[in-house]
Amino acid sequence: MSQVCVYCLRNAADTEDHVVPEGFFEQAPEAGYIKVPACYSCNNSLSRDEEYFLVAILAEATAHSQTANRVLDRLAEDHRSGRRPRSGLAVALLEKVRPADVYSPGGIYLGTGQAVQLDTTRVNRVLEKIVRGLFFHRFGRPLPQDATVYVEVMPELDRMRSSVIAAALSQAPSFLGDVFMYRLYFPADGTDATSWALGFYDAVLAIGVTGRLGSSEVM
Ligand SMILES: [Zn+2]
């Protein structure tokens, strides 16, 4: 029997999904990509959101990370040369992205002087998928479809102070090169309760909380 997709838990997994998309990397990380069994649809349905997410975090990260600068240059070149299909919002964002001098403590603002509010619906879809992929990667079983998943990019300070997030932040990090880092806290084996701190390009932090336990504390 073939394995079931770790995201939808319905279709047969006939592909391997890169949990952190390949396009985020300049080159394959030494330890290899994190890959999980997925159906074709789940593997590909968020690719535009993933590109949007990538451009948004690169806008923040280029001030800190040379890798982020090179990935952004490559992405821009791919768009200019037509190697990538132009995809609406990501392109609009890409054209506005410059090394970001303008920050707001409450959210991500892109561009120099001109503030662009991030589309958190798209960003959160990508983050939830990453958390579900990491969950399978770490525990060898999919997170149930009905388990709650709370995610937030560049979290508010009061989220950071919550005990489940603080617990994640105190765990040892796992790195995928200088592109991605995660820290995982889980209070007990066999439950769906986990909390995650996710870092992108040493610059952008996101959090994730799964399961019924603890998530109410964060939300
Ligand atoms: Zn699927």
Boltz pocket constraint, residues with backbone or C-beta under 6 A from the ligand:
constraints:
  - pocket:
      binder: B
      contacts: [[A, 5], [A, 6], [A, 7], [A, 8], [A, 9], [A, 10], [A, 11], [A, 38], [A, 39], [A, 40], [A, 41], [A, 42], [A, 43]]
      max_distance: 6.0
